[in-house]
């Protein structure tokens, strides 16, 4: 078993670096054609073919990771955040290949590969040890529900990327008109959110490599009247990032100073009285701080807003192609998501918990996601919303998807809290 899991981890790393190489190849194919001495069409086809071959080899490596971990763990590897986000990244590549077969353009790789790379890096943040399944996960319906939901969300991810590229391509970044300024600001905000995610990943790996650790003891008091009996418990909370915020009602057991900071700046508020609440707030603060620092460094390098810096490199791309790809990806993903995230999820809920629907936070946000994309397709087909309106809907929609996947699992407690992290 250990040999299989080691092989699985190595295959995961190999696929990650191959995806990075494939993205560079696609960037050369699309953005480097004006510097090529060859006919631009020949240049794009040549480098696009190399990119597709590299992506395919990376996908094979990722499939090796998936199946060897499946055999080694004894169950399909989608039961925690590391496994699910890894699986979702693989589904994005499969969605990319499906759409590539339809449109046959390397343009797809330019925005599908970065999503996969970020998802894989994000997955690696979480504990990678094989965990035993809780009883509710020991069902064939888990396999059907999770795999189809992830496949549907992967098409939404491609639609998001195409929509964002459409905005970067069409927003007038040199205009000072009020409406254009507003569009510029929202595009820049979207890029900042993406950079904050990247900053979070980089920060986690940096402190993990340094071996940083701080330990607190927190007193938890149950909300039950016990007739004066002390019903409190003492929990140990371990931080792997310097604690800007300490857990509520806690004492420091061990603390490693960082940049002259010898104690937390403040304590989590009383309404965040949970074992992991203070640590999660601390992680959010570090994510925002590191993301904003990274954004500031990028702004210093390019000396202009990032949207304005990226836009000129996309001027040779037909925005109508981006609009069509975004819509087509969402149109394909919607029925798959409907089956996986709603219909088969309700069947699984009936088997696992004895009810089809229970207003669990994950169920509610899955429904919100489904209703949102239903509205997107209605506005697109019935009201003729195309171009910029459609692109913004695609971008906002995937942000809702990511909150459903990440925010609900890690912030809101519920029956799906098994997907959390250490």
Secondary structure by P-SEA (a helix, b strand, c coil): caaaaaaaaaaaaaaaaaaaaaaaaaaaaccccccccccaaaaaaaaaaaaaaaaaaaaaaaaaaaaaaaaaacccccccaaaaaaaaaaaaaaaaaaaaaacccccccccaaaaaaaaaaaaacccccbbbbccccccaaaaaaaaaaaaaaaaaaaaaaaaaaaaaaccccccccaaaaaaaaaaaaaaaaaaaaaaaaaaaaaaaaabbbbbbbbbbbbcccccccccbbbbbbbbccccccccccccccbbbbccccccccccccccccccaaaaaaaaaaaaaaaaaaaaaaaaaaaccccccccccccccccaaaaaaaaaaaaaaaaaaaaacccaaaaaaaaaaccccccccaaaaaaaaaaaaaaaaaaaacccccccaaaaaaaaaaaaaaaaaaccccccccccccccccc
